[in-house]
Every structure is written in structure tokens, then in C-alpha cells.
Amino acid sequence: MDFTMPARAEDFRAEVQQFLAEHLTGEMIAATRDGTIHSPALHRAIADRGWLSGAVPAELGGGGMDPVELCVLLEELQLHQAPADALGVAVVAVSMILEHGRDHLRGTVAPRLMSGEVLACLGYSEPESGSDVAAARTRAVRDGDRWVINGSKMWTTLAHVADYVLLLTRTDPEVPKHRGLTFFVVPLDTAGIEIQAVETMGNERSNATFYDDVVLGDEWRLGEVNDGWTVMKTALKYERGIAGGQFPSPPVIEAAVDWARRARRADGSRPIDDDEVRNKLVRAMIDVEVCRSFAYHTAALASEGTMFGVEGSMTKLFASESYKKHCAWFLDMMGAEGLLTHDDPGAHMDGLIEEHFRHAPVTAIYGGTSEINRNLVAEGWLGLPRSRS
């Protein structure tokens, strides 16, 4: 099997690295301490380069960047710890709008998202239902040619800086839960919307959003009435396939190697000279290569025109679970020193490993929980019977 990357992809990698050297600053990364993993200047620079619109499939009206090159872009952004959460969300939102939206949304919202002029967030989860998004209770009631929306959403990350939320609502409570859903693209400056900050263990800010008699015209509806689950499946397809998150471990491994070389134990020895420490570091590096193989295999399938399914779930599952494992290994290796946070002057590399350790658990939740992805792999790849009702 040939694991050599296409020359065009490696040329593009060099281009992305040069771009980040010119546009990504330490100040941008440091600014994410407020919990918002987004830099307006970087986002606009990526859009101006054509990489945001390029990430949208050509058949939907986007630039149709080769999926392998898109994977390269996402990998380099993560390796450089670029605050680019809004990029993946924008790609998912635009793809949903272009695939299911009507003229109003396709002609007004989608172009502004692709240009980087505006941002979107995703309003799926609710306080009572969590990952079971089909159990949404936020109600949208038709009133002539308008809709009146009431309810609340949880984990609407980026809502405080976004211009639109792609909102999943319940439009028919009398039918099975997957059949009575409808999506809307809601401008966040609409009267009746309140956004409250939700601080997380991993320092990332999310939000709770509340909708109190929010009135929308029917032109803001995304997809058919009561067919929101079809739109939701499109969202999950793009979120697992092209929204990033496949390469979280390398910065943590780099920090662990640096610590193992610099630290000194009570007897004067370096941790890097300990066989067990080296074993953990090498095993983590092997995991990264396995994850890269998953990610680039999925990208290669898409490049060949094959619609991937379970491969995206495999990549997401392995990436998030190995990331959690690596962070736990390295924090344990460091002992008490590993508990120092970024605001402690004695923290190694500004407390990077400790911060990643707190952030890692959430990666097994968003984009499809590990439990859901395990079910998808078990059913779709291993042929095991369904375990869900």
C-alpha cells in the first residue's frame, strides 16, 4: 500500500504553512483565553484566499476543493493551533443551505458566509435532550406566512459572535419525533432572542440561547416542513466529514516531548530516558499516524467520488478517544507539575497539556458522541445488529 501523498497536496501544504506563517500570530492564539476559538482577521484571510468557499462541494455551488487538500488545510490549522472553529461551522452551514435552501437563503446568506462576511452557529441540542437532537422541543408554529418560535437551545457555540443560527425546531408534536422537525436559518439580531454564556471545563465558551415569540417569515425555512431530519442528516454528513477535529493530539505530544527532555527528577535523570515514558510517547505518535490514515483515507474516498459513511465515524471516534488517552497519559507522567494552569508562572509551556486534558472530553461529545459513533461502526462496518430502539 502506497501512503505517499500526491505532489499537489504537498504543494498545497507548503502554501498553507506559508499562509499561516504570514497571518497567524501569537496574539491570535492567546486571545482564545476568553473561550472564543475564533479570530475574525484569520477567518477573513482564509475566506479571501478562497479556502472557505473552496471547502464547499462543487455540486452545491462551492469551490469544490479536492477533499485531500481540504484535509491538509484542516490538519495544518490544528497543528498550528489556529483559532478557526468558525471555518468548519461555516462550511457545514453553507452546505446545508445550498443543498436544502430556497432562493432567499441561497442568494443572501450563503454568499455572505462563504465570503467570511458573516458567521453561523448550530442550534441543535436542548437542555432536556442533549445528544438526542431528534427530541427537540423548541416549537415553531405557523401563523399565516410567518412562524412563531419559542424554546431554548444548549451548546450553541459561537452564538455570541455569529450572525445566524441554524435552528432545529418541532413543528408537529403529534408524529414520531424524527418526522415532526423543521429547520430555520434565524438571524440572531431578531427580536426575542437572548444569548447567555456557558463556561466549560475546557475553557471554551459555549452558549444557551432562548427564543421568546421569535417571528420569522417562511423564506427563512430550510428544507421542507416536518422534514428537518433529512436536513439534519446532511449536517452530520458534512460535520463528520469536513468540519475538522481529526488532528487534536500532535500539539499535546510535542509539549510532552519537550517536558520529558527538559524536566529533571529528584535523582537528576530526565523523564525522556525512562523506557515507560518513551513507550507512551511513541505509542501516541503511532496513534497520530493511524488517525491520519483514517482521515486521508476518508478524504481519498471523497476525492474519488465515493460517498463515505462509516469512515467518517471511524475517524472521529479514533481521533477523540486517542486524544483523551494521550492527555491523561501525559498529565499522569508530569505528576503535580502537570496540574499547573496557564496563569501559573511555573507551568510548562503555559499549561498547554493541562488545558488540553480539560478540553479533551468534549471532543467525544460534539460531532456525534463516541457512543453513537461506536454504534454506527458496529452496524455499518461490522454488520452487528442495531442496539438502539
C-alpha positions in Angstrom: 0.0 0.0 0.0 1.3 3.4 -1.0 1.0 6.1 1.7 2.7 8.8 -0.4 0.7 12.0 -0.6 0.0 13.4 -4.0 2.5 16.0 -5.0 -0.3 18.6 -5.4 -1.4 18.0 -1.9 2.2 18.5 -0.5 2.5 21.7 -2.6 -0.8 22.9 -1.1 0.6 22.0 2.4 3.5 24.3 1.8 1.2 27.0 0.7 -0.9 26.7 3.9 2.1 26.7 6.1 3.4 29.9 4.4 -0.1 31.4 4.8 -0.1 30.7 8.5 3.4 32.0 8.9 2.2 35.3 7.5 -1.3 35.6 9.1 -1.4 33.6 12.3 0.1 35.4 15.3 0.7 34.6 18.9 -1.7 37.3 19.9 -4.5 35.5 17.9 -3.8 32.2 19.8 -3.6 34.0 23.2 -6.8 35.8 22.6 -8.7 32.5 22.7 -8.2 32.5 26.5 -11.6 34.2 26.7 -13.0 30.9 25.4 -13.9 32.0 21.9 -11.9 29.9 19.4 -12.2 32.4 16.6 -10.2 35.1 15.1 -12.1 37.5 12.8 -8.9 38.6 11.0 -7.8 35.0 10.4 -11.2 33.9 9.3 -11.5 36.7 6.7 -8.0 36.0 5.5 -8.9 32.3 4.9 -12.1 33.4 3.1 -10.2 35.9 1.0 -7.8 33.1 0.0 -10.8 31.2 -1.4 -10.4 28.3 1.0 -13.7 28.8 2.8 -15.8 28.7 -0.4 -13.4 26.2 -1.8 -14.3 23.7 1.0 -17.9 23.7 -0.1 -18.6 20.8 -2.6 -18.7 22.0 -6.2 -22.0 20.2 -6.8 -23.6 22.6 -4.3 -22.1 25.7 -5.9 -18.9 25.9 -3.9 -15.3 25.9 -5.0 -15.0 22.1 -4.8 -11.6 21.9 -3.2 -10.1 18.5 -3.6 -11.0 16.6 -0.3 -7.4 15.6 0.2 -6.3 19.2 0.1 -9.1 20.1 2.4 -7.8 17.5 4.8 -4.4 19.1 4.5 -5.8 22.5 5.3 -7.6 21.2 8.4 -4.6 19.3 9.6 -2.3 22.3 9.3 -4.8 24.6 11.1 -4.9 22.2 14.0 -1.2 21.6 14.1 -0.6 25.3 14.3 -3.4 25.7 16.9 -5.2 28.2 14.7 -8.4 29.6 16.2 -10.6 28.6 13.3 -13.7 26.9 14.8 -15.9 29.2 12.7 -14.5 27.7 9.5 -15.9 24.3 9.9 -19.2 25.6 11.1 -19.4 27.9 8.1 -18.7 25.0 5.7 -21.4 22.9 7.3 -23.9 25.7 7.3 -23.3 26.7 3.7 -23.5 23.1 2.5 -26.9 22.7 4.3 -28.2 25.9 2.8 -27.1 25.1 -0.7 -28.4 21.6 -0.5 -31.8 22.3 1.0 -32.4 26.1 1.0 -34.6 28.1 -1.3 -33.6 31.2 -3.3 -33.7 33.6 -0.4 -31.2 31.7 1.7 -29.1 30.6 -1.2 -28.9 34.1 -2.6 -28.4 36.1 0.6 -27.0 34.0 3.5 -24.8 31.5 1.7 -22.7 34.0 -0.3 -22.0 36.1 2.8 -21.0 33.0 4.8 -18.6 31.9 2.0 -17.0 35.4 1.8 -16.4 35.4 5.6 -18.5 38.5 6.0 -20.8 36.7 8.5 -20.7 33.7 10.8 -23.1 31.0 11.7 -23.7 28.7 14.6 -25.7 25.5 15.1 -28.8 25.2 17.3 -29.5 21.5 17.7 -29.1 20.4 21.3 -31.6 21.3 24.1 -31.2 21.2 27.9 -33.6 18.3 28.3 -32.3 16.1 25.4 -28.6 16.6 24.9 -27.3 14.5 22.1 -30.8 13.2 21.2 -31.4 16.1 18.9 -34.5 14.5 17.4 -36.2 15.0 20.7 -36.1 18.8 20.2 -39.0 20.6 21.9 -38.3 24.2 20.6 -41.6 24.9 18.9 -42.3 26.6 15.6 -45.9 27.4 15.0 -47.2 28.6 11.6 -49.1 31.9 11.6 -50.1 32.6 8.0 -46.9 33.2 6.1 -44.9 33.6 9.3 -43.6 31.3 12.0 -43.5 32.0 15.8 -40.7 30.2 17.6 -40.5 29.5 21.4 -37.9 27.4 23.2 -34.3 27.1 24.1 -31.1 25.6 22.9 -27.9 24.5 24.7 -24.3 24.4 23.5 -24.8 26.9 20.7 -21.1 27.6 20.5 -20.2 30.9 18.7 -23.7 32.3 19.0 -22.3 35.3 20.8 -20.2 36.2 17.7 -22.4 34.7 15.0 -25.0 36.4 12.8 -27.2 33.4 12.1 -28.2 30.2 13.9 -29.4 27.1 12.0 -32.2 26.2 14.3 -33.9 22.7 14.6 -37.5 23.1 15.7 -40.5 20.9 16.4 -43.4 21.8 14.0 -45.6 18.7 14.6 -45.6 17.2 18.1 -48.2 14.5 17.1 -46.0 12.4 14.9 -42.9 10.3 15.7 -40.1 12.6 16.8 -37.9 12.2 13.6 -40.8 13.3 11.4 -42.1 16.5 13.0 -38.9 18.6 12.7 -38.2 21.7 10.6 -35.1 23.7 10.2 -34.8 27.5 10.1 -32.0 29.9 9.5 -32.6 32.6 12.1 -30.8 36.0 12.2 -29.5 36.4 15.7 -30.5 40.0 15.8 -34.2 39.1 15.6 -36.3 40.4 18.5 -37.0 37.8 21.2 -33.6 36.1 21.2 -31.4 36.0 24.3 -27.9 34.6 24.5 -26.3 33.5 27.8 -22.7 32.4 28.2 -22.0 28.9 29.3 -18.4 28.4 30.6 -17.0 24.9 30.2 -14.3 22.8 31.9 -12.1 23.1 28.9 -12.1 27.0 28.9 -14.2 27.0 25.7 -17.2 29.3 25.8 -20.5 27.9 24.7 -23.9 29.4 25.0 -27.5 28.8 25.9 -29.9 30.6 23.6 -33.6 31.4 24.3 -36.3 32.1 21.8 -39.4 34.0 23.1 -42.1 34.6 20.4 -39.4 35.0 17.7 -41.2 35.8 14.5 -39.8 34.7 11.1 -41.0 34.8 7.5 -41.3 31.5 5.7 -38.4 32.5 3.5 -36.1 31.6 6.4 -37.2 28.0 6.4 -34.5 25.5 5.5 -35.9 22.4 3.8 -39.5 21.1 3.8 -41.9 21.4 6.7 -41.6 18.4 9.0 -38.6 17.1 7.0 -35.9 18.6 9.2 -34.4 15.2 9.9 -33.3 15.0 6.3 -31.5 18.3 6.7 -30.1 17.1 10.0 -28.5 14.1 8.3 -26.9 16.4 5.7 -25.4 18.4 8.6 -24.0 15.3 10.3 -22.6 14.1 7.0 -20.6 17.3 6.5 -19.7 17.8 10.2 -18.1 14.3 10.4 -16.5 14.5 7.0 -15.1 18.0 6.5 -15.5 20.1 9.6 -12.2 19.2 11.2 -11.3 17.7 14.6 -9.2 14.9 13.2 -5.8 16.0 14.4 -6.1 17.2 18.1 -3.1 15.2 19.6 0.1 16.5 17.9 0.4 19.8 19.9 0.0 17.8 23.1 2.6 15.2 22.1 5.0 18.0 21.1 4.6 19.6 24.6 5.0 16.2 26.3 8.3 15.5 24.4 9.6 19.0 25.3 8.7 18.4 29.0 10.3 14.9 29.0 13.6 16.4 27.7 13.7 19.4 29.9 12.4 18.2 33.3 14.6 16.7 35.9 13.6 14.1 38.5 14.8 14.0 42.1 17.7 11.8 41.1 18.7 14.2 38.3 17.5 11.9 35.4 15.4 13.1 32.6 11.9 11.6 32.0 12.8 11.0 28.3 15.4 8.5 29.5 12.7 6.4 31.1 11.6 3.4 28.9 8.0 3.7 30.1 7.9 7.5 29.2 9.4 6.8 25.7 6.9 4.0 25.2 3.9 6.2 25.9 5.3 9.0 23.6 5.9 6.6 20.7 2.6 4.9 21.1 0.9 8.3 21.0 2.8 9.2 17.8 1.7 5.9 16.3 -1.9 6.7 17.1 -1.5 10.0 15.3 -0.3 8.2 12.2 -3.3 5.8 12.4 -5.6 8.8 12.7 -4.0 10.5 9.7 -4.5 7.3 7.7 -8.2 7.2 8.7 -8.6 10.9 7.8 -6.8 10.8 4.5 -8.5 7.5 3.5 -11.9 9.2 4.0 -10.7 12.2 2.0 -9.4 9.9 -0.8 -12.8 8.2 -1.0 -14.5 11.6 -1.3 -11.9 12.7 -3.9 -12.8 9.6 -6.0 -16.5 10.5 -5.8 -17.3 7.8 -3.3 -19.8 8.9 -0.6 -18.2 7.9 2.6 -20.3 6.9 5.6 -18.9 4.9 8.4 -15.4 6.0 7.6 -16.1 9.5 8.9 -17.4 8.0 12.1 -14.3 5.8 12.5 -12.0 8.9 12.1 -14.0 11.0 14.6 -14.1 8.1 17.1 -10.4 7.3 16.9 -9.3 10.9 17.0 -11.3 12.0 20.0 -10.7 8.8 22.1 -7.0 8.6 21.4 -6.7 12.4 22.2 -8.4 11.8 25.6 -6.0 8.9 26.3 -2.9 10.9 25.3 -3.8 13.8 27.5 -4.4 11.5 30.5 -1.1 9.7 29.9 1.0 12.9 29.8 -0.7 14.6 32.7 0.0 11.5 34.8 3.6 11.4 33.6 4.1 15.0 34.8 2.7 14.4 38.2 1.9 17.6 40.3 3.7 19.8 37.7 1.1 18.8 35.2 -1.7 20.4 37.3 -0.3 23.9 36.9 -2.5 26.1 34.8 -1.7 28.7 32.2 -1.8 31.6 34.7 0.9 29.9 36.9 4.4 31.2 36.0 5.8 27.8 36.7 3.5 26.0 34.2 5.3 24.1 31.4 4.5 25.7 28.0 1.9 27.9 29.6 0.0 24.9 31.0 -0.8 23.5 27.5 -1.1 19.9 28.5 -3.4 20.6 31.5 -5.6 22.8 29.3 -5.9 20.1 26.6 -6.7 17.5 29.3 -9.7 19.6 30.4 -10.7 20.1 26.8 -10.4 16.6 25.5 -13.6 15.1 27.0 -15.8 17.4 25.0 -14.4 16.2 21.7 -16.0 12.8 22.4 -19.4 14.6 22.5 -19.7 17.1 19.7 -19.9 16.0 16.1 -21.5 12.8 17.3 -20.8 11.2 20.6 -18.4 8.3 20.9 -21.3 6.0 21.8 -23.2 7.0 18.7 -20.2 6.6 16.5 -19.4 3.2 18.0 -22.9 2.1 17.1 -22.5 3.4 13.6 -19.3 1.5 13.1 -20.7 -1.7 14.7 -23.7 -1.6 12.4 -22.3 -0.2 9.2 -18.9 -1.8 9.2 -19.1 -4.9 11.4 -22.6 -5.8 10.5 -23.7 -6.1 14.1 -27.5 -5.8 15.0 -28.9 -2.4 16.0 -28.6 -1.6 19.7 -30.9 1.4 19.6 -34.7 1.4 19.8 
